[in-house]
């Protein structure tokens, strides 16, 4: 993989500035080559009118949202930062995550309460999605990519004890949902 690709991946995952030395060590390169690649990339981002910018004091670098894109990003994320998830919403999100795909009736049977409000709030925040399944198009709920990202997961199977839970669920029900 090219040095600049490794640098991009490293900076994308960091919320704080990173030094050239840290990037060089992570990418198995030299600080001089890292700084050269960063300088070229910085100019490319500006020239291409990218939604990203590199901010630097020439010792540390950080990938940030371009000032011109901040309003759009704020509009998109506003709904999810207005309030924390409630306990019922967290319970519902957990059930949806571990069951992979689940109906409202299954959630309500599991939790023992009406889940309509929690499901609605989780969908508004973009954490779960509703998809029709089968000939009757029964709505099933599953996690979104945004939820996986928020949870720091690259796949649903990265949840703690996910595979063990599904093996046990298969033994009990004779069916298993696919992630």
Rosetta silent file (secondary structure, phi, psi, omega in degrees, C-alpha in Angstrom):
SEQUENCE: XXXXXXXXXXXXXXXXXXXXXXXXXXXXXXXXXXXXXXXXXXXXXXXXXXXXXXXXXXXXXXXXXXXXXXXXXXXXXXXXXXXXXXXXXXXXXXXXXXXXXXXXXXXXXXXXXXXXXXXXXXXXXXXXXXXXXXXXXXXXXXXXXXXXXXXXXXXXXXXXXXXXXXXXXXXXXXXXXXX
SCORE:     score description
SCORE:     0.000 S_00000001
   1 L     0.000  143.782 -179.631    0.000    0.000    0.000 S_00000001
   2 L   -66.065  151.490  179.114    1.248    3.510   -0.779 S_00000001
   3 H   -57.051  -45.148 -177.629    2.600    5.642    2.037 S_00000001
   4 H   -62.673  -35.044  177.979   -0.062    8.320    1.533 S_00000001
   5 H   -65.264  -40.731  177.458   -2.820    5.692    1.812 S_00000001
   6 H   -65.579  -42.400  178.540   -1.424    4.512    5.140 S_00000001
   7 H   -61.889  -45.359  179.889   -1.146    8.105    6.376 S_00000001
   8 H   -58.717  -46.273  179.850   -4.735    8.819    5.323 S_00000001
   9 H   -61.777  -43.144  179.768   -6.000    5.754    7.196 S_00000001
  10 H   -62.558  -48.124 -177.583   -4.026    6.714   10.303 S_00000001
  11 H   -68.033  -33.575 -179.931   -5.234   10.322   10.349 S_00000001
  12 H   -63.032  -29.967 -176.749   -8.843    9.346    9.666 S_00000001
  13 L   -89.314   -5.811 -175.348   -8.898    7.272   12.861 S_00000001
  14 L  -105.330  135.354  178.118   -7.392    9.930   15.127 S_00000001
  15 L   -96.042   -5.895  179.029   -9.329   12.681   16.867 S_00000001
  16 L  -120.086  157.731  176.668   -6.168   14.463   18.016 S_00000001
  17 L   -59.640  149.225 -178.611   -3.203   15.828   16.042 S_00000001
  18 E  -125.074  137.326 -178.579   -0.475   13.292   15.251 S_00000001
  19 E   -77.447  158.651  176.352    3.225   14.072   14.874 S_00000001
  20 H   -60.357  -37.255  178.854    5.217   13.271   11.772 S_00000001
  21 H   -64.482  -42.025  178.263    7.368   10.981   13.890 S_00000001
  22 H   -63.509  -43.776  178.616    4.310    9.022   15.095 S_00000001
  23 H   -64.154  -41.468  178.820    3.032    8.679   11.540 S_00000001
  24 H   -60.945  -43.902  179.544    6.466    7.603   10.309 S_00000001
  25 H   -64.854  -45.948 -178.885    6.670    4.940   12.990 S_00000001
  26 H   -63.391  -36.924 -175.588    3.123    3.689   12.331 S_00000001
  27 L   -95.017    3.885 -179.184    3.687    3.593    8.562 S_00000001
  28 L    54.252   54.389 -178.883    7.220    2.189    8.816 S_00000001
  29 L  -138.007 -165.222  176.918    8.695    5.171    7.012 S_00000001
  30 L  -109.935  153.629  177.379   10.781    8.233    7.784 S_00000001
  31 H   -57.849  -36.358 -179.418    9.509   11.571    9.098 S_00000001
  32 H   -64.373  -44.081  178.592   10.895   13.327    6.003 S_00000001
  33 H   -67.357  -37.137  177.862    8.955   11.078    3.605 S_00000001
  34 H   -63.987  -47.343 -179.820    5.815   11.420    5.724 S_00000001
  35 H   -62.673  -38.124  177.605    6.066   15.220    5.750 S_00000001
  36 H   -64.481  -46.328  179.392    6.616   15.276    1.991 S_00000001
  37 H   -63.318  -40.380  178.958    3.561   13.057    1.390 S_00000001
  38 H   -64.317  -41.666  179.735    1.459   15.171    3.775 S_00000001
  39 H   -62.731  -42.385  178.169    2.453   18.417    2.042 S_00000001
  40 H   -64.203  -46.474 -178.952    1.466   17.010   -1.367 S_00000001
  41 H   -62.739  -40.018  179.109   -1.824   15.652    0.025 S_00000001
  42 H   -57.293  -44.963  179.454   -2.574   18.987    1.721 S_00000001
  43 H   -68.379  -37.351  178.547   -2.314   20.786   -1.628 S_00000001
  44 H   -64.351  -40.189  179.035   -4.388   18.098   -3.389 S_00000001
  45 H   -62.318  -42.748  179.739   -7.197   18.489   -0.837 S_00000001
  46 H   -68.021  -46.491 -177.232   -7.316   22.237   -1.382 S_00000001
  47 H   -65.502  -32.211 -177.139   -7.071   22.010   -5.173 S_00000001
  48 L   -88.749    2.267 -178.727   -9.806   19.352   -5.427 S_00000001
  49 L    57.572   40.535 -178.280  -12.233   21.324   -3.239 S_00000001
  50 L   -67.800  158.551  175.114  -12.400   18.318   -0.906 S_00000001
  51 L   -79.897   -1.147  179.173  -14.591   18.193    2.172 S_00000001
  52 E  -112.618  154.325  172.689  -11.424   17.457    4.161 S_00000001
  53 E  -139.732  151.225  171.002   -8.495   19.656    5.151 S_00000001
  54 E   -99.787  130.089  176.574   -5.179   18.988    6.805 S_00000001
  55 E  -111.855  134.080 -176.877   -4.367   21.267    9.694 S_00000001
  56 E  -149.444  151.318  168.697   -0.772   21.463   10.805 S_00000001
  57 L  -109.246   15.563 -178.790    1.698   23.441   12.822 S_00000001
  58 L    73.398    4.457  169.910    4.385   21.595   10.803 S_00000001
  59 L  -120.258  -30.442  177.478    5.117   19.243   13.707 S_00000001
  60 E  -128.361  150.705 -177.144    1.653   17.731   14.141 S_00000001
  61 E  -129.242  146.579  175.700   -1.076   17.003   11.605 S_00000001
  62 E  -145.185  136.583  175.263   -4.814   16.506   11.860 S_00000001
  63 E   -88.993  124.505 -176.987   -7.464   15.629    9.277 S_00000001
  64 E  -132.836  168.885  176.488  -10.520   17.844    9.767 S_00000001
  65 E   -75.529  137.416  177.797  -13.710   18.782    7.988 S_00000001
  66 L   -61.850  140.901 -179.333  -13.315   21.660    5.539 S_00000001
  67 H   -53.101  -35.746 -178.852  -14.845   24.873    6.909 S_00000001
  68 H   -68.630  -17.531 -177.748  -17.177   25.049    3.899 S_00000001
  69 H   -99.353   -5.334 -173.789  -18.624   21.616    4.783 S_00000001
  70 H   -62.014  -38.533 -179.272  -19.284   22.232    8.469 S_00000001
  71 H   -64.302  -45.296  179.610  -22.897   23.388    8.053 S_00000001
  72 H   -61.732  -43.938  179.386  -23.828   20.288    6.034 S_00000001
  73 H   -64.596  -41.983  178.821  -22.148   17.998    8.570 S_00000001
  74 H   -62.757  -40.955  178.231  -23.845   19.813   11.449 S_00000001
  75 H   -61.414  -40.351 -178.446  -27.231   19.463    9.753 S_00000001
  76 H   -70.845  -39.942 -174.338  -26.686   15.735    9.336 S_00000001
  77 H   -93.349   -8.499 -176.655  -25.435   15.048   12.841 S_00000001
  78 H   -53.294  -44.912 -176.086  -27.650   17.486   14.745 S_00000001
  79 H   -63.460  -31.578 -175.741  -30.344   14.910   15.407 S_00000001
  80 H   -86.421  -14.912 -179.196  -27.957   12.415   16.957 S_00000001
  81 H  -103.265   -1.853 -177.816  -26.225   14.820   19.322 S_00000001
  82 L   -65.613  -38.052 -177.336  -29.304   16.519   20.730 S_00000001
  83 L  -150.024  155.608  176.208  -29.832   13.944   23.446 S_00000001
  84 L   -76.262  160.615  175.728  -28.333   10.784   24.827 S_00000001
  85 L   -70.504  139.348  176.914  -29.999    7.465   24.244 S_00000001
  86 L   -77.439  166.032  177.987  -32.468    6.496   26.951 S_00000001
  87 H   -58.713  -46.173  177.384  -32.188    3.206   28.792 S_00000001
  88 H   -60.000  -37.879  178.800  -35.108    1.701   26.792 S_00000001
  89 H   -66.273  -40.543  177.729  -33.459    2.832   23.549 S_00000001
  90 H   -64.807  -40.398  177.553  -30.132    1.276   24.611 S_00000001
  91 H   -63.163  -42.977  179.788  -31.880   -1.981   25.522 S_00000001
  92 H   -65.327  -43.911  178.957  -33.649   -2.005   22.157 S_00000001
  93 H   -60.856  -41.827  178.643  -30.424   -1.210   20.298 S_00000001
  94 H   -62.940  -44.942  179.024  -28.646   -4.036   22.122 S_00000001
  95 H   -62.154  -44.850  178.865  -31.399   -6.501   21.271 S_00000001
  96 H   -61.386  -41.603 -179.008  -31.375   -5.468   17.609 S_00000001
  97 H   -62.235  -48.626 -175.397  -27.577   -5.782   17.536 S_00000001
  98 H   -78.017  -23.986  178.904  -27.451   -9.269   19.012 S_00000001
  99 H   -89.973   -7.208  179.480  -30.479  -10.616   17.146 S_00000001
 100 L    68.662  -65.923  172.649  -29.142   -9.268   13.801 S_00000001
 101 L  -132.481  133.758 -172.985  -32.602   -8.932   12.265 S_00000001
 102 E  -150.452  146.687  177.258  -35.662   -8.840   14.463 S_00000001
 103 E   -87.550  164.416  176.224  -39.331   -7.908   14.243 S_00000001
 104 H   -60.721  -42.303 -179.852  -41.083   -5.438   16.501 S_00000001
 105 H   -61.673  -40.177  178.350  -43.133   -8.308   17.966 S_00000001
 106 H   -65.279  -41.533  178.048  -39.963  -10.269   18.815 S_00000001
 107 H   -62.639  -45.090 -178.251  -38.449   -7.209   20.515 S_00000001
 108 H   -66.880  -34.302  176.350  -41.608   -6.559   22.508 S_00000001
 109 H   -67.225  -41.371 -179.826  -41.780  -10.202   23.556 S_00000001
 110 H   -67.328  -46.331 -175.796  -38.157  -10.085   24.655 S_00000001
 111 H   -86.717  -22.950  179.536  -38.388   -6.746   26.494 S_00000001
 112 L    78.663   14.211  179.119  -41.956   -7.109   27.742 S_00000001
 113 L  -142.872  164.177  175.551  -42.912   -3.563   26.717 S_00000001
 114 L   -67.568  128.797 -176.707  -44.018   -1.646   23.630 S_00000001
 115 L  -105.869    6.182 -174.008  -40.892   -0.760   21.620 S_00000001
 116 H   -55.776  -46.835 -177.652  -42.455    1.558   19.044 S_00000001
 117 H   -66.238  -44.068  178.981  -41.005    4.777   20.484 S_00000001
 118 H   -62.553  -43.449  178.665  -37.522    3.324   20.967 S_00000001
 119 H   -61.721  -44.372  179.509  -37.512    1.921   17.432 S_00000001
 120 H   -59.782  -47.968 -178.845  -38.663    5.256   16.014 S_00000001
 121 H   -63.823  -38.919  178.685  -35.978    7.193   17.915 S_00000001
 122 H   -68.406  -36.080  176.755  -33.244    4.774   16.874 S_00000001
 123 H   -68.878  -40.518  178.256  -34.322    5.032   13.226 S_00000001
 124 H   -60.550  -38.432  179.357  -34.393    8.850   13.399 S_00000001
 125 L   -77.628   -6.603  179.164  -30.823    8.773   14.725 S_00000001
 126 L    78.009   19.664 -177.740  -29.814    6.462   11.894 S_00000001
 127 L   -91.190  -25.101  174.628  -28.750    3.649   14.235 S_00000001
 128 E  -132.320  160.189  176.683  -31.187    1.019   12.979 S_00000001
 129 E  -129.449  155.414  179.962  -32.990    0.444    9.708 S_00000001
 130 E  -111.608  128.654 -179.890  -36.299   -1.180    8.860 S_00000001
 131 E  -135.305  137.217  176.422  -36.498   -3.611    5.964 S_00000001
 132 E   -73.949  138.930 -178.610  -39.389   -5.771    4.730 S_00000001
 133 E  -129.412  138.681  174.714  -38.608   -9.502    4.808 S_00000001
 134 L    82.453  179.421 -178.380  -40.402  -12.428    3.204 S_00000001
 135 L   -63.676  -32.861 -179.104  -43.509  -12.717    1.065 S_00000001
 136 L   -86.087   -1.593  179.792  -45.574  -10.796    3.606 S_00000001
 137 L    53.238   47.555  178.616  -42.928   -8.035    3.764 S_00000001
 138 E   -71.806  127.949 -179.026  -42.859   -8.123    7.563 S_00000001
 139 E   -65.236  129.456  174.136  -40.697   -5.267    8.839 S_00000001
 140 E  -120.595  148.344 -177.995  -37.436   -6.411   10.415 S_00000001
 141 E  -112.242  142.959  176.733  -34.941   -4.159   12.167 S_00000001
 142 E  -148.586  164.390  179.380  -31.149   -4.301   11.964 S_00000001
 143 E   -70.465  151.426  174.545  -28.151   -2.120   12.800 S_00000001
 144 L   -96.343  168.517  174.302  -26.873    0.451   10.327 S_00000001
 145 H   -60.286  -38.722  179.226  -23.275    1.090    9.334 S_00000001
 146 H   -58.747  -41.395  178.890  -23.499    4.310   11.388 S_00000001
 147 H   -65.197  -42.971  178.616  -24.327    2.262   14.516 S_00000001
 148 H   -60.645  -43.533  178.956  -21.415   -0.086   13.894 S_00000001
 149 H   -62.470  -44.995  179.376  -19.111    2.900   13.469 S_00000001
 150 H   -60.419  -36.730  179.600  -20.442    4.538   16.623 S_00000001
 151 L   -82.731   -3.886  179.281  -19.833    1.300   18.530 S_00000001
 152 L    74.962   28.462 -177.640  -16.332    1.014   17.090 S_00000001
 153 L  -110.551  147.784  174.241  -17.111   -2.222   15.241 S_00000001
 154 L   -97.775  -15.795  177.226  -16.212   -3.228   11.712 S_00000001
 155 L  -155.551  154.999  179.931  -18.826   -5.991   11.658 S_00000001
 156 H   -59.514  -31.734 -178.942  -21.759   -7.116   13.791 S_00000001
 157 H   -69.965   -7.275  176.455  -19.839  -10.294   14.615 S_00000001
 158 H   -80.842   -7.295  176.305  -17.303   -8.134   16.505 S_00000001
 159 L   -61.096  143.933  178.291  -19.810   -7.686   19.352 S_00000001
 160 L   -57.977  133.220  176.587  -18.671   -9.415   22.559 S_00000001
 161 L    60.122   18.845 -177.620  -19.931  -13.027   22.724 S_00000001
 162 H   -59.522  -50.042 -176.589  -21.892  -12.578   19.467 S_00000001
 163 H   -65.467  -39.782  178.334  -20.997  -15.980   18.001 S_00000001
 164 H   -63.935  -41.100  179.246  -21.635  -17.817   21.274 S_00000001
 165 H   -61.730  -44.471 -177.663  -25.041  -16.148   21.602 S_00000001
 166 H   -69.248  -33.727  176.252  -26.004  -17.125   18.070 S_00000001
 167 H   -64.181  -42.621  178.612  -24.868  -20.720   18.545 S_00000001
 168 H   -65.904  -41.537  179.742  -27.067  -20.909   21.665 S_00000001
 169 H   -62.501  -38.858  179.018  -29.994  -19.229   19.856 S_00000001
 170 H   -64.001  -41.563 -179.650  -29.719  -21.759   17.033 S_00000001
 171 H   -64.335  -34.157 -177.969  -29.848  -24.661   19.485 S_00000001
 172 H   -78.877  -46.901 -172.488  -33.001  -23.219   21.116 S_00000001
 173 H   -99.607  -20.189 -176.325  -34.940  -22.078   18.032 S_00000001
 174 L    80.743    0.957  176.366  -33.446  -24.165   15.248 S_00000001
 175 L  -129.959  157.773  177.326  -32.938  -20.987   13.207 S_00000001
 176 L  -142.002  136.416  177.675  -30.207  -18.438   13.094 S_00000001
 177 L   -84.710  144.787  178.323  -30.218  -14.950   11.612 S_00000001
 178 L   -92.491  134.493  178.167  -27.434  -14.030    9.312 S_00000001
 179 L   -68.001    0.000    0.000  -25.572  -10.775   10.027 S_00000001
